Amino acid sequence: MSLGEIFSQDRYYYLRPGAGEKVPIQILNFRWVFAAWSHKLKKTLYFEKAPDEPEEEGLKRVREIVLLQVYDWLAGREGFVELTEPEFEQFMGIYEAFLRQSGEIRYSRQKKGRKNENLFELQESPYIIREVRKGPFSDKL
């Protein structure tokens, strides 16, 4: 799948939870990309390779990020979360725990100085996973 397919305009949605809000998400995909701000278009553009001459193309703040593609259960649509390297490491710890024990990943943002920091937490599943046993269904009723 190319970046053009991922970033079609109808799915260009960024999760921005409010203060204290924790959004349940499902992880769809993540990839390392280069991001740059386009003053002309007034939005962030993503590239698989770093632009050769960003100033000539009108791009600012070129940086390497992890773009996390998620499904936002509250909004009912796909969205994106930009992660720095330290945020990605924190996310991977939560994601590995999620793969081992299941549950629900929740996404929130916390104000740290002038910037917002992305945070993830794993909430344990309220359901108990049990072993399925073979036998007549009428005996269980």
C-alpha positions as CSV (number, residue, x, y, z in Angstrom):
1,M,0.0,0.0,0.0
2,S,1.5,3.3,-1.0
3,L,1.4,6.5,1.1
4,G,-1.0,8.0,-1.4
5,E,-3.6,5.3,-0.7
6,I,-3.2,5.7,3.1
7,F,-3.5,9.4,3.1
8,S,-6.6,9.9,0.9
9,Q,-8.4,13.0,1.8
10,D,-11.6,11.3,3.0
11,R,-9.6,9.5,5.8
12,Y,-7.4,12.4,6.8
13,Y,-8.4,12.5,10.4
14,Y,-6.3,13.2,13.5
15,L,-7.3,12.0,16.9
16,R,-7.2,14.9,19.4
17,P,-8.8,13.8,22.7
18,G,-9.6,16.6,25.1
19,A,-8.1,17.1,28.6
20,G,-8.6,14.0,30.7
21,E,-10.3,12.1,27.9
22,K,-9.2,8.6,27.0
23,V,-10.2,7.2,23.6
24,P,-10.4,3.5,23.0
25,I,-8.5,2.6,19.9
26,Q,-7.6,-0.4,17.7
27,I,-4.2,-0.4,16.0
28,L,-4.4,-0.9,12.2
29,N,-0.9,-0.1,11.0
30,F,2.2,2.0,11.8
31,R,5.2,3.1,9.7
32,W,8.2,5.3,9.8
33,V,7.8,8.4,7.5
34,F,9.1,11.9,7.1
35,A,6.8,14.7,7.9
36,A,7.0,18.4,6.9
37,W,4.8,21.4,7.4
38,S,3.6,23.1,4.2
39,H,2.8,26.7,4.8
40,K,1.3,27.0,1.4
41,L,-1.2,24.1,1.9
42,K,-1.5,24.8,5.6
43,K,-1.1,21.1,6.5
44,T,1.4,18.4,7.3
45,L,2.7,16.4,4.3
46,Y,4.2,12.9,4.6
47,F,7.1,11.4,2.6
48,E,8.7,8.0,2.4
49,K,12.1,9.7,1.8
50,A,13.3,13.0,3.2
51,P,12.8,15.9,0.8
52,D,16.1,16.9,-0.9
53,E,15.6,20.7,-0.7
54,P,12.7,21.3,1.7
55,E,13.2,25.1,1.8
56,E,12.8,25.4,-2.0
57,E,9.6,23.4,-1.9
58,G,8.2,25.6,1.0
59,L,8.5,22.9,3.6
60,K,9.4,23.5,7.3
61,R,10.1,21.3,10.3
62,V,11.1,18.2,8.4
63,R,11.3,15.3,10.9
64,E,11.1,11.6,11.1
65,I,8.1,10.2,12.9
66,V,6.0,7.1,13.3
67,L,2.6,7.5,11.8
68,L,0.1,5.3,13.7
69,Q,-3.0,4.4,11.8
70,V,-5.8,3.6,14.3
71,Y,-9.5,3.0,14.5
72,D,-11.2,5.5,16.9
73,W,-14.1,3.6,18.6
74,L,-15.7,6.8,19.9
75,A,-15.7,8.6,16.5
76,G,-16.3,5.4,14.5
77,R,-13.6,6.2,11.9
78,E,-10.0,5.7,11.1
79,G,-7.5,8.2,12.1
80,F,-3.8,9.0,12.6
81,V,-1.5,9.7,15.5
82,E,2.0,11.2,15.0
83,L,4.5,9.7,17.4
84,T,8.0,10.8,18.2
85,E,10.6,8.1,19.0
86,P,10.2,8.2,22.8
87,E,6.4,8.1,22.4
88,F,6.7,5.1,20.0
89,E,8.8,3.2,22.6
90,Q,6.1,3.8,25.2
91,F,3.4,2.7,22.7
92,M,5.3,-0.5,21.9
93,G,5.5,-1.5,25.5
94,I,1.7,-1.1,25.8
95,Y,1.2,-2.8,22.5
96,E,3.3,-5.9,23.4
97,A,1.4,-6.2,26.7
98,F,-1.9,-6.0,24.7
99,L,-0.8,-8.8,22.4
100,R,0.1,-11.0,25.4
101,Q,-2.9,-10.5,27.6
102,S,-5.6,-8.8,25.5
103,G,-7.6,-5.9,26.9
104,E,-8.2,-2.4,25.5
105,I,-5.7,0.2,24.4
106,R,-6.6,3.8,25.4
107,Y,-5.1,6.9,23.9
108,S,-4.8,10.3,25.6
109,R,-2.8,13.5,25.3
110,Q,-1.2,15.3,28.2
111,K,0.1,18.9,28.1
112,K,3.8,19.0,28.8
113,G,5.2,22.6,28.6
114,R,4.1,24.0,25.3
115,K,3.6,20.6,23.6
116,N,1.2,17.8,23.9
117,E,2.5,14.4,24.7
118,N,0.8,11.2,23.4
119,L,0.1,8.6,26.1
120,F,-1.2,5.0,25.8
121,E,-2.5,2.7,28.5
122,L,-3.8,-0.8,28.6
123,Q,-7.0,-1.4,30.4
124,E,-7.7,-5.0,31.3
125,S,-10.6,-6.8,29.7
126,P,-13.7,-7.1,31.9
127,Y,-14.3,-10.5,30.2
128,I,-12.8,-13.7,31.4
129,I,-11.4,-15.9,28.6
130,R,-12.3,-19.5,29.3
131,E,-11.4,-22.7,27.6
132,V,-14.1,-24.1,25.3
133,R,-15.0,-27.7,26.1
134,K,-16.6,-30.2,23.8
135,G,-19.9,-31.7,24.8
136,P,-23.6,-31.6,24.2
137,F,-25.1,-28.1,24.3
138,S,-28.3,-29.3,26.1
139,D,-26.2,-30.4,29.1
140,K,-25.0,-26.8,29.6
141,L,-28.5,-25.4,29.6
